[in-house]
Amino acid sequence: MDIADLLTPDRIVLDVRSRDKPQLLAEIGRIFGRVVPTLRPKEVESALLSREQLGSTGLGAGFALPHARIEGLETYLGLLVRLAKPIEFEAIDAKPVRLVFVLLIPAATEISHVAALAAISRRFRDPQRVAGLGKAETPASALAILTEH
């Protein structure tokens, strides 16, 4: 699965202001509800919060990869959020997070989501790409940076 299959410019939101992880996850639910009308914001928020209770999806180096299965979802959906200010996310390196890639997974899928998570996390291990995402001025430019090979 290619990361370009998961994102569209309308699912890239730059300089979101959140004070903490719960507020961010609620905002992510609202964003998904706006851009994908079939998704219910509270359901997305609840699924992401439930997953975070199993262990933080903060992968270190200022990056988090929250993900959850959603009933009725027909295809994988991604959302990239760049925060205006980093927030505490209980990341494995104990550093705050500024870039968040959210992956929603169809509950009924039999395809493992592990490969998709690995492909996404590889993109965020490239320091030049991360720096570019930190400076991107538009969702379209952020998408280009994230999907260039």
C-alpha positions as CSV (number, residue, x, y, z in Angstrom):
1,M,0.0,0.0,0.0
2,D,1.4,3.4,-1.0
3,I,1.0,6.4,1.2
4,A,-0.4,8.3,-1.8
5,D,-3.4,6.0,-1.7
6,L,-4.2,7.1,1.8
7,L,-4.1,10.9,1.6
8,T,-5.7,13.7,-0.3
9,P,-5.0,17.4,0.2
10,D,-8.3,17.9,2.1
11,R,-7.0,15.4,4.6
12,I,-3.9,17.4,5.4
13,V,-4.3,20.0,8.1
14,L,-1.5,22.4,8.9
15,D,-0.8,24.2,12.2
16,V,-3.6,22.8,14.3
17,R,-3.7,24.2,17.8
18,S,-4.3,21.5,20.5
19,R,-3.2,21.7,24.1
20,D,-3.0,17.9,24.7
21,K,-3.6,14.5,23.2
22,P,-7.3,14.2,24.1
23,Q,-8.1,17.5,22.5
24,L,-6.1,16.6,19.4
25,L,-8.0,13.3,19.0
26,A,-11.3,15.1,19.3
27,E,-10.2,17.6,16.7
28,I,-9.1,14.7,14.4
29,G,-12.6,13.2,14.8
30,R,-14.2,16.5,13.8
31,I,-11.8,16.9,10.8
32,F,-12.6,13.4,9.5
33,G,-16.4,14.1,10.0
34,R,-16.1,17.2,7.8
35,V,-14.1,15.7,5.0
36,V,-15.7,12.2,5.0
37,P,-19.4,12.8,5.8
38,T,-20.1,9.1,6.5
39,L,-17.8,9.2,9.5
40,R,-19.1,10.2,12.9
41,P,-16.6,12.4,14.7
42,K,-17.3,10.9,18.2
43,E,-16.8,7.3,16.8
44,V,-13.4,8.2,15.4
45,E,-12.4,10.0,18.5
46,S,-13.5,7.1,20.7
47,A,-11.7,4.5,18.6
48,L,-8.5,6.5,18.6
49,L,-8.7,7.0,22.4
50,S,-9.3,3.3,22.9
51,R,-6.2,2.5,20.9
52,E,-4.1,5.0,22.8
53,Q,-5.2,3.3,26.1
54,L,-3.4,0.1,24.8
55,G,-0.1,2.1,24.5
56,S,0.9,5.4,23.0
57,T,1.3,5.6,19.2
58,G,3.9,8.3,19.7
59,L,6.9,6.8,17.8
60,G,9.5,9.3,18.7
61,A,11.3,12.1,17.0
62,G,8.2,14.3,17.1
63,F,6.0,11.9,15.3
64,A,2.8,9.9,16.2
65,L,0.9,7.4,14.2
66,P,-2.6,7.0,15.9
67,H,-4.7,4.3,14.2
68,A,-8.0,2.5,14.8
69,R,-10.5,0.2,13.2
70,I,-13.8,1.8,12.2
71,E,-17.0,-0.1,11.6
72,G,-18.6,0.6,8.2
73,L,-15.4,2.1,6.7
74,E,-14.8,0.7,3.3
75,T,-11.2,1.7,2.6
76,Y,-8.2,2.8,4.5
77,L,-8.1,6.6,5.2
78,G,-5.2,8.7,6.2
79,L,-5.0,12.2,7.7
80,L,-1.9,14.3,8.3
81,V,-1.9,16.9,11.0
82,R,0.9,19.3,11.7
83,L,0.6,21.0,15.0
84,A,1.3,24.6,15.5
85,K,3.1,23.7,18.8
86,P,4.3,20.3,19.8
87,I,2.3,18.5,22.5
88,E,3.0,15.7,25.0
89,F,1.9,12.4,23.5
90,E,3.6,9.9,25.8
91,A,6.0,9.0,22.9
92,I,8.6,6.3,23.3
93,D,11.4,8.9,23.5
94,A,9.3,11.1,25.9
95,K,9.6,14.0,23.4
96,P,6.6,16.1,22.3
97,V,4.9,15.4,19.0
98,R,4.4,17.9,16.1
99,L,3.5,15.6,13.2
100,V,0.7,13.2,13.4
101,F,-0.4,10.7,10.7
102,V,-3.8,9.1,11.5
103,L,-4.8,5.9,9.8
104,L,-8.4,4.6,9.9
105,I,-8.7,1.0,9.1
106,P,-11.9,-0.8,7.9
107,A,-13.1,-3.0,10.7
108,A,-14.1,-5.7,8.3
109,T,-10.9,-5.9,6.4
110,E,-8.9,-9.1,6.4
111,I,-5.8,-7.4,5.1
112,S,-3.2,-6.7,7.8
113,H,-2.7,-3.0,8.5
114,V,0.8,-3.6,9.7
115,A,2.3,-3.1,6.3
116,A,0.5,0.2,5.9
117,L,1.8,1.4,9.4
118,A,5.3,0.4,8.4
119,A,5.2,2.2,5.1
120,I,3.9,5.4,6.8
121,S,6.5,5.3,9.7
122,R,9.3,4.8,7.2
123,R,8.4,8.1,5.5
124,F,8.7,9.9,8.8
125,R,12.1,8.5,9.6
126,D,13.7,10.7,6.8
127,P,14.9,13.9,8.5
128,Q,14.8,15.9,5.3
129,R,11.2,14.9,4.6
130,V,10.2,15.8,8.2
131,A,11.9,19.2,8.0
132,G,10.1,19.8,4.7
133,L,6.8,18.9,6.3
134,G,7.5,21.3,9.1
135,K,7.9,24.1,6.6
136,A,5.2,23.2,4.1
137,E,2.9,26.2,3.4
138,T,0.0,24.3,1.8
139,P,-1.6,20.9,2.1
140,A,-0.7,20.3,-1.5
141,S,3.0,21.0,-0.9
142,A,2.9,18.8,2.2
143,L,1.4,16.0,0.1
144,A,4.1,16.4,-2.5
145,I,6.8,16.2,0.1
146,L,5.3,13.2,1.8
147,T,4.8,11.2,-1.4
148,E,8.0,12.0,-3.3
149,H,10.3,9.0,-3.6
